[in-house]
Amino acid sequence: MSGQQNTQNPNQQSSVGIAPQQAFAPQGVQIASPPYAYAPGAWPQGVLPPASGPQKPPLPRRRGADSIIALLTLASAFLIIYLGAFGGMGLGFTAAVFAAYGTLFAFAGVHRIKPRPLAIAYAACALVFAVCYALYTNASLRTAWFGAIVLTTALFLLELCGARRFGHESYWGIRDVLRTVFVQPLAHIGDGVRFIFQKQDDGRGTAGKVLIGLGISVPVLAVLIPILVSSDAVFESLVGRVFESLTEALFSLFLGVLLFFPLWSLIFGLGYKQQSQKVPDIERVRRVDPVILSVFLGAVVFLYLVYLLAKTAYFFAPFKGIVPEGAGIPSELARRGFFELCWIAVINVVLLLPVLAMSKRKEKDTLPPVLRVFSAILCLETLLIISTALQKMLLYIDIFGLTRLRVYTSAFMVFLALAWMILLVRLFVKKVPVMPLSALCAAAVLLVLTFGGSDAAIVRYNAALYMNGGVKSVDFSEFSGEYFIESGVVAEFVKLAKSDNKVLQEKVRVALREAYSVIYFNIDSEWNEKAQKWEPGEVKANEELRRLRTEKRAWTLEETRAIAALDEYKDEYFEWARQYFDALNGNYILPGGNIIYTDTDRGEESDVVPVTTTQEVGDSR
């Protein structure tokens, strides 16, 4: 009976039809699609009626290579947690990012996807930013590097999988990036997990079995391994060589499994779901009448025009009367308005992009002439505002010197200027790729800021400005403080410690003493009750702390060089520490004439300040 029906089914396909889901149906079973030749309830054996209501697309069939990609994704998630988040975000994080990109390129190889040149450019940018973690220690830039890695990786995946909903020239390209970063990692977790665990002809898939086994084994291993470690010294040494902390490794594995799900959802959603259909851009979002938008932009353009004309009062005598008293002083000109103008440049982007994206278009998808003119004028006005802001900043730097904030905001304004130039050209050249060019410009500015050694340049510039009489004092507190110093400026500090300027030399040496505390840490001290004095602890403890600072996962080239530069002053540091303990034990005047302040309570450690002049008093512990 069954055999007869199976032989008849091919003859019935013309009337029953085969649904698109037939390719994913179990062997020997057909799914009917319209037009239906059977009355309801009279479906022949072997043919399934269509389900009522909207149908969820079936999962693609999984191959053996897909299981390998899933396992590689899990391994990458573990490495990101163990080598990166728990490893000090140094060399280990660089290795983890390279491993993750290895997984992505393996995915491309399995599915025979040839990366386009633009995708390769995005991947190269992300990997260069990952290398920065192994080279530099600048905490502020590290946050920017992480954001750059996320952005370029999202663009890489969109380009690799052909999953862009908007073209390169579209003003809505940022929506694709936001969807990839915030929506895709959560949107397909369920489908991604079902894809891994879906039943095949031979039962459950390999990747699913591995995940289940790992999930069961983690709590068991967490109990067994500590017991085995405590029972045998050799096994304890072996485990110690593999993992500095077993608890940390197991916890990293647990967090890695949690991180795996959004990462796999991202790969599955972009790579397996084939969501590459473009949204009809004009039909969905370009609905606002251009007259409304033209009037809106015209009002904004007129306001900026009045503002720019008002600034001519500084330069032309007939308008001097409207300049407030003191407003023309260079220091006041430099101090006021820079950050406000930065905000104006950012706000203008937020204003113009939706206007360009939502306006109704004429034939050949062109902007109405009036709206195009107002948009171009707004671009030019914004470029003039950015130019004004940068001039203010240059004047401010000339008067007061450099700081990180001044350097970073200036670099951001340079990027904004490049982005506005791209928008201006896009108004007249339709095929200009707005999103790729803007992303690559941002990456280029950040890389110049990173490899240009901004921290060392700030120290050199401020020291030169001070020695040339440009400023009355120099402040390095941004890079050093109590038990704190930036490794990127240590080499510059060591050079300045040999300066002929005694005041500058002493400032830098005080900062270097803090660097000694950071690199070697405080010599452990304890109160000797019998001798009634403070005694320094063992130097070995400091060497152990120093070893932890140079742990392989957290290794950076910049910190290694800083330690090497400070080794030149190691003897001076320990001599300073010896004098410090002498002071605690009652010697108020140190050899060399340093002034010491101590509390009268001999049983408590006090604020002790070894200095060379009475003007340079500060806590140097």
C-alpha positions in Angstrom: 0.0 0.0 0.0 2.7 2.4 1.0 4.7 1.4 -2.0 1.8 2.1 -4.3 1.2 5.5 -2.8 4.9 6.4 -3.0 4.9 5.6 -6.7 1.8 7.6 -7.3 3.1 10.7 -5.5 5.2 11.9 -8.5 2.1 11.8 -10.7 0.2 13.9 -8.2 2.9 16.6 -8.0 1.2 18.6 -10.7 -2.0 19.0 -8.7 -0.6 18.9 -5.2 2.6 20.8 -5.8 5.7 20.7 -3.6 6.2 23.4 -1.0 9.5 25.2 -0.6 9.9 23.4 2.7 10.0 20.1 0.8 13.8 20.3 0.6 13.9 20.1 4.4 11.1 17.5 5.0 11.9 14.0 6.3 12.6 11.5 3.6 9.4 10.0 2.0 7.1 12.8 3.2 5.7 15.5 1.0 4.3 18.9 2.1 1.4 20.1 0.0 1.3 23.6 -1.4 -1.4 25.4 -3.4 -3.3 24.7 -5.6 -4.7 21.8 -3.5 -6.5 19.0 -5.4 -7.8 17.3 -2.2 -10.7 18.1 0.0 -10.0 19.0 3.6 -9.4 15.9 5.6 -8.8 13.7 2.5 -5.0 14.1 2.2 -3.4 10.9 0.9 -0.9 9.0 3.0 2.6 10.4 2.7 1.4 14.0 2.0 1.2 16.5 4.9 -1.4 19.3 4.8 0.0 22.8 5.2 -0.2 24.3 8.6 -2.6 27.1 9.1 -1.3 30.7 9.8 2.1 32.2 9.0 4.8 29.6 8.6 8.2 30.0 10.2 11.0 29.3 7.7 12.6 25.9 8.2 16.1 25.5 9.4 18.7 24.8 6.9 20.2 21.3 6.9 23.4 21.1 9.0 26.5 19.5 7.6 29.5 18.1 9.6 31.6 21.2 8.9 28.9 23.3 10.6 29.5 21.4 13.8 33.2 22.3 13.6 32.4 26.0 13.1 30.1 25.9 16.2 32.9 24.3 18.2 35.4 26.8 17.0 33.0 29.6 18.0 32.8 28.1 21.5 36.6 27.9 21.7 36.8 31.6 20.6 34.3 32.7 23.2 36.3 30.9 25.9 39.6 32.5 24.8 38.0 36.0 24.7 37.0 35.5 28.4 40.1 33.7 29.7 42.8 35.5 27.7 41.0 38.9 27.4 38.6 39.8 30.1 40.4 37.8 32.8 43.9 38.1 31.3 44.4 41.9 31.6 43.5 42.8 28.0 47.0 42.5 26.7 48.7 40.0 24.4 46.1 37.4 25.4 43.2 39.5 24.1 45.1 40.0 20.8 45.5 36.2 20.5 41.7 35.8 21.2 40.7 38.2 18.5 42.9 36.5 16.0 41.4 33.1 17.0 37.9 34.6 16.5 38.8 35.8 13.0 40.2 32.4 12.3 36.8 31.0 13.0 35.1 33.5 10.7 37.5 32.8 7.9 37.0 29.1 8.4 33.2 29.7 8.1 33.8 31.5 4.9 36.0 28.6 3.6 33.4 26.0 4.5 30.7 27.8 2.6 33.0 28.8 -0.2 32.6 32.5 0.4 35.3 34.6 -1.2 35.7 37.7 0.9 35.5 41.0 -1.1 38.3 43.5 -0.9 36.3 45.7 1.4 35.6 42.8 3.8 39.4 42.1 3.9 40.0 45.8 4.7 37.6 45.7 7.6 39.2 42.5 8.9 42.7 44.1 8.6 41.5 47.1 10.6 40.1 44.9 13.4 43.2 42.8 13.6 45.5 45.9 13.7 43.4 47.3 16.6 43.7 43.9 18.3 47.5 44.1 18.0 47.4 47.5 19.7 46.4 45.7 22.9 49.7 43.9 22.9 51.7 47.1 22.2 50.2 49.9 24.3 48.7 50.4 27.7 46.7 53.6 27.3 43.5 53.0 29.1 41.5 55.7 27.3 42.5 54.5 23.8 41.8 50.8 24.8 38.1 51.7 25.1 38.2 53.2 21.6 40.1 50.2 20.2 37.4 47.8 21.5 34.7 49.9 19.9 36.6 49.9 16.7 37.0 46.1 16.8 33.2 45.7 17.3 32.4 48.2 14.5 34.8 46.8 11.9 33.8 43.2 12.8 30.1 44.0 12.2 31.0 45.6 8.9 33.1 42.7 8.0 30.3 40.2 8.7 27.8 42.3 6.7 30.1 42.4 3.7 31.2 38.8 4.0 27.7 37.4 4.2 26.1 39.9 1.8 23.7 40.7 4.6 23.5 44.5 4.1 19.9 45.8 3.8 21.1 49.1 2.5 23.6 49.9 -0.1 27.1 51.4 0.6 25.8 54.8 -0.7 22.8 54.8 1.5 22.5 57.3 4.4 20.9 54.5 6.5 24.0 52.3 6.4 24.5 52.8 10.1 21.2 50.9 10.7 22.8 47.8 9.3 25.7 48.2 11.8 23.3 48.8 14.8 21.2 45.8 13.8 24.3 43.6 13.6 25.7 44.7 16.9 22.5 44.9 19.0 19.8 42.8 17.4 21.4 39.9 15.6 23.3 38.4 18.6 19.9 38.0 20.4 17.4 37.5 17.5 18.5 34.0 16.4 19.6 32.4 19.6 16.7 30.0 19.5 17.1 29.1 15.9 20.9 28.8 16.3 20.5 26.4 19.2 17.9 24.3 17.3 20.2 24.2 14.3 23.0 22.7 16.4 20.7 20.3 18.2 18.4 19.4 15.3 17.9 15.7 14.7 19.5 14.2 11.6 19.1 10.8 10.2 21.8 9.5 12.5 20.3 11.2 15.6 21.5 14.4 17.4 24.4 16.3 15.9 28.0 16.2 17.1 28.2 19.8 18.1 25.1 19.4 20.3 26.6 16.3 21.9 29.8 18.2 22.7 27.9 21.1 24.2 25.8 18.8 26.4 28.9 16.9 27.5 30.6 20.2 28.4 27.6 21.5 30.3 27.5 18.3 32.4 31.3 18.1 32.9 31.9 21.6 34.2 30.4 21.2 37.7 31.9 17.8 38.0 35.3 19.0 37.1 35.0 21.9 39.5 34.7 19.3 42.3 37.2 16.7 41.1 40.2 18.8 40.0 40.7 20.7 43.3 40.7 17.4 45.2 43.2 15.9 42.8 45.4 19.0 43.0 45.5 18.8 46.8 46.4 15.1 46.7 49.5 15.2 44.5 52.3 17.8 44.1 53.2 16.8 40.5 49.6 17.2 39.3 49.3 20.5 41.2 52.4 21.7 39.4 51.1 20.5 36.0 47.7 22.3 36.5 49.6 25.4 37.7 51.6 25.5 34.5 48.5 25.2 32.3 46.3 27.6 34.3 47.5 30.2 36.8 44.2 29.8 38.5 42.0 26.8 38.1 38.9 28.5 39.4 39.4 31.3 36.9 39.7 28.8 34.1 36.5 27.0 35.0 34.7 30.3 35.5 36.0 31.4 32.1 34.6 28.2 30.6 31.2 28.9 32.1 31.1 32.5 30.9 32.5 31.4 27.5 29.5 29.0 27.1 27.2 32.0 27.8 29.0 34.2 25.4 28.9 31.5 22.7 25.1 31.8 22.3 25.0 35.4 21.1 28.1 34.9 19.0 26.6 31.8 17.4 23.3 33.7 16.9 25.2 36.4 15.1 27.0 34.0 12.8 23.9 31.8 12.2 21.6 34.8 11.6 24.0 36.4 9.0 25.5 33.4 7.5 22.9 30.6 7.5 19.6 32.5 7.4 20.6 34.2 4.2 19.1 37.6 5.3 20.6 39.4 2.4 17.4 40.9 0.8 17.6 44.7 0.6 14.8 46.7 2.2 13.1 48.9 -0.5 14.7 52.0 0.8 12.6 54.6 -1.0 9.3 53.0 -0.4 9.7 52.4 3.4 11.4 55.5 4.7 11.3 58.3 2.1 7.8 59.6 2.8 8.3 63.1 4.1 7.4 66.0 1.8 10.6 67.8 0.7 9.0 71.2 1.2 8.7 70.5 5.0 12.3 69.4 5.2 13.6 72.3 3.1 11.9 74.8 5.4 13.3 73.0 8.4 16.9 73.0 7.0 16.5 76.6 5.8 15.8 77.8 9.4 18.9 75.9 10.7 21.1 77.2 7.9 20.0 80.8 8.5 20.8 80.5 12.2 24.4 79.3 11.5 24.8 82.0 8.9 24.0 84.7 11.5 26.4 83.0 13.9 29.3 82.9 11.4 28.7 86.6 10.4 28.7 87.6 14.1 32.2 86.2 14.5 33.5 88.8 11.9 33.0 91.4 14.6 36.4 90.3 16.1 38.2 91.4 12.9 36.3 94.4 11.5 36.2 97.7 13.2 32.6 98.7 12.3 31.3 95.8 14.4 33.7 96.2 17.4 30.8 97.7 19.4 29.0 94.4 19.8 32.1 92.6 21.2 31.8 92.3 25.0 34.6 93.7 27.1 37.3 91.0 27.5 35.9 88.7 24.9 38.7 89.4 22.5 41.5 88.4 24.8 43.3 85.4 23.3 42.9 83.2 26.5 39.2 84.0 26.6 38.8 83.2 22.9 40.6 79.9 23.3 38.8 78.9 26.5 35.2 79.5 25.4 33.2 77.6 22.9 35.3 74.7 21.7 33.3 71.9 23.2 30.0 73.6 22.3 31.1 73.8 18.7 32.0 70.1 18.8 28.4 69.3 19.9 27.1 71.5 17.1 29.0 69.5 14.5 27.7 66.2 16.0 24.1 67.5 16.3 24.2 68.6 12.6 25.0 65.0 11.6 21.9 63.8 13.5 19.8 66.5 11.8 21.0 66.1 8.2 21.1 62.3 7.8 17.4 61.6 8.6 16.4 64.6 6.4 18.3 63.1 3.5 17.1 59.6 4.1 13.4 60.4 4.6 12.8 63.0 1.9 10.6 62.0 -1.0 12.7 61.7 -4.2 12.0 62.7 -7.8 12.7 60.7 -10.9 16.0 58.8 -10.9 16.0 58.9 -7.1 17.4 62.4 -6.9 17.0 65.0 -4.1 14.8 68.1 -4.9 17.1 71.0 -5.9 16.2 73.3 -3.0 16.8 70.6 -0.4 20.1 69.7 -2.0 21.2 73.3 -1.9 20.3 73.7 1.8 22.0 70.5 2.6 25.2 71.6 0.8 25.1 74.9 2.6 24.7 73.1 6.0 27.7 70.9 5.1 29.8 74.0 4.3 28.7 75.8 7.5 29.5 72.8 9.6 33.0 72.6 8.1 33.5 76.3 8.9 32.3 75.6 12.5 34.7 72.7 12.8 37.5 74.9 11.4 36.6 77.6 14.0 36.7 75.0 16.8 40.1 73.6 15.8 41.5 77.2 15.6 40.2 77.7 19.2 41.8 74.5 20.3 45.2 75.3 18.7 45.2 78.7 20.4 44.2 77.1 23.7 47.1 74.6 23.4 49.5 77.4 22.6 48.6 79.2 25.8 47.9 76.3 28.3 49.7 73.2 26.8 48.4 69.8 25.8 46.2 67.3 27.7 44.7 64.0 26.6 41.2 65.6 26.4 42.5 68.3 24.1 44.3 65.8 21.8 41.4 63.4 21.6 38.7 66.0 20.9 40.9 67.6 18.3 41.3 64.2 16.6 37.6 63.6 16.8 36.9 66.9 15.1 39.3 66.0 12.3 37.3 62.8 11.8 34.1 64.9 11.8 35.5 67.2 9.1 36.4 64.2 6.9 32.9 62.7 7.5 31.2 66.1 6.5 33.3 66.2 3.3 32.1 62.8 2.4 28.5 63.9 3.0 29.0 67.0 0.8 30.4 65.0 -2.1 27.6 62.4 -1.7 25.0 65.1 -2.3 26.3 65.4 -5.9 27.8 62.0 -6.5 25.3 59.3 -5.8 27.7 56.3 -5.8 29.9 57.6 -3.0 30.1 54.8 -0.3 29.2 56.9 2.7 29.4 54.2 5.4 32.6 52.4 4.3 34.5 55.7 3.8 33.4 57.1 7.1 34.3 53.9 9.0 37.8 53.7 7.3 38.4 57.4 8.1 37.5 56.9 11.7 39.9 53.9 11.8 42.7 55.9 10.2 42.4 58.7 12.7 42.4 56.3 15.6 45.4 54.5 14.3 47.4 57.7 13.8 46.5 58.7 17.4 47.6 55.3 18.6 50.9 54.8 16.7 51.8 58.4 16.9 52.5 58.0 20.7 50.1 60.7 21.9 51.0 60.4 25.6 54.7 60.8 25.0 54.1 63.7 22.6 52.0 65.5 25.2 54.8 65.1 27.8 57.5 66.3 25.3 55.4 69.3 24.2 54.5 70.5 27.7 58.1 70.1 28.9 59.4 72.1 26.0 56.7 74.8 26.5 57.7 75.1 30.2 61.5 75.3 29.5 60.9 77.9 26.8 58.9 80.0 29.2 55.6 79.5 27.4 53.9 78.5 30.7 54.8 79.2 34.3 54.4 75.6 35.6 54.1 72.1 34.2 51.7 69.5 35.4 52.2 65.8 34.9 49.4 64.6 37.2 47.4 63.3 34.2 50.0 60.6 33.7 51.2 60.0 37.3 49.8 60.1 40.8 49.8 58.1 44.0 51.0 54.6 43.0 50.0 55.3 39.4 51.9 56.1 36.2 51.2 55.5 32.5 53.8 53.2 31.0 53.7 55.1 27.8 55.4 58.2 29.4 58.0 56.4 31.5 60.7 56.6 28.8 60.1 60.4 28.4 60.2 60.8 32.2 63.5 59.1 32.4 64.9 61.4 29.8 63.5 64.5 31.6 65.0 63.3 34.9 68.4 64.2 33.3 67.2 67.7 32.3 69.3 70.7 33.2 66.1 72.4 34.6 66.2 71.6 38.3 62.5 72.2 39.0 61.4 70.1 36.0 63.9 67.4 37.0 62.5 67.2 40.5 58.9 67.0 39.3 59.8 64.1 37.0 61.8 62.3 39.7 58.8 62.5 42.1 56.7 61.0 39.4 59.3 58.3 38.8 59.2 57.4 42.5 55.6 56.7 42.0 56.5 54.6 39.0 58.9 52.6 41.1 56.0 51.9 43.5 53.8 50.8 40.5 56.5 48.5 38.9 58.1 47.2 42.0 55.3 48.0 44.5 55.9 49.2 48.0 58.5 47.3 50.0 56.4 45.4 52.6 56.9 47.0 56.0 56.0 46.0 59.5 56.3 47.5 62.9 59.0 45.8 65.0 57.5 45.9 68.5 60.7 44.8 70.2 62.9 47.3 68.4 60.2 49.9 68.3 60.8 50.8 64.7 59.5 50.2 61.1 61.4 47.6 59.2 61.3 47.0 55.4 60.0 43.6 54.3 61.6 41.2 51.9 62.4 42.3 48.4 61.3 38.9 47.1 57.7 39.9 47.7 58.2 42.8 45.3 59.7 40.5 42.6 56.7 38.2 42.8 54.3 41.1 42.3 56.4 42.3 39.4 56.2 38.8 37.9 52.4 39.0 38.1 52.5 42.3 36.3 54.4 40.8 33.4 52.1 37.7 33.2 52.0 36.5 29.6 48.3 37.1 29.1 48.6 40.7 30.2 51.9 41.3 28.5 52.4 44.6 26.6 55.4 45.9 24.8 55.0 49.3 26.3 55.0 48.1 29.9 58.0 45.8 29.2 59.9 48.8 27.9 58.8 50.9 30.9 60.1 48.3 33.4 63.4 48.2 31.5 63.7 52.0 31.6 63.0 52.1 35.3 65.6 49.4 36.0 68.2 52.2 35.5 66.8 53.9 38.7 66.1 50.8 40.7 69.0 51.4 43.1 67.8 55.0 43.6 64.3 53.7 44.4 65.5 51.4 47.1 67.8 54.1 48.5 64.8 56.4 48.7 62.8 53.6 50.4 65.6 53.1 53.0 65.6 56.8 53.7 61.8 56.6 54.0 62.0 54.0 56.8 64.8 56.0 58.5 62.5 58.9 58.6 59.7 56.8 60.1 62.2 55.8 62.8 62.9 59.4 63.8 65.4 60.9 61.4 63.6 64.0 60.5 66.3 65.4 58.2 67.5 62.9 55.5 70.9 63.0 54.0 71.0 65.6 51.2 68.8 68.0 53.1 65.4 66.5 52.3 62.6 67.7 54.5 60.5 65.1 56.2 57.1 65.4 58.0 56.0 62.7 60.4 53.3 62.2 62.9 54.1 62.1 66.6 52.4 58.7 67.0 55.3 56.3 66.5 53.0 53.3 66.2 51.3 54.5 63.0 52.7 55.0 59.6 52.7 58.7 58.6 52.6 60.9 55.6 56.3 61.2 54.7 57.5 63.5 52.0 61.1 63.3 50.8 61.8 66.4 48.7 64.7 68.6 47.8 63.0 72.0 48.2 60.3 73.2 50.5 58.3 74.2 47.5 58.0 70.6 46.2 56.0 69.0 49.1 53.7 66.1 48.3 52.9 62.6 49.4 55.5 60.4 47.6 54.7 57.1 49.2 
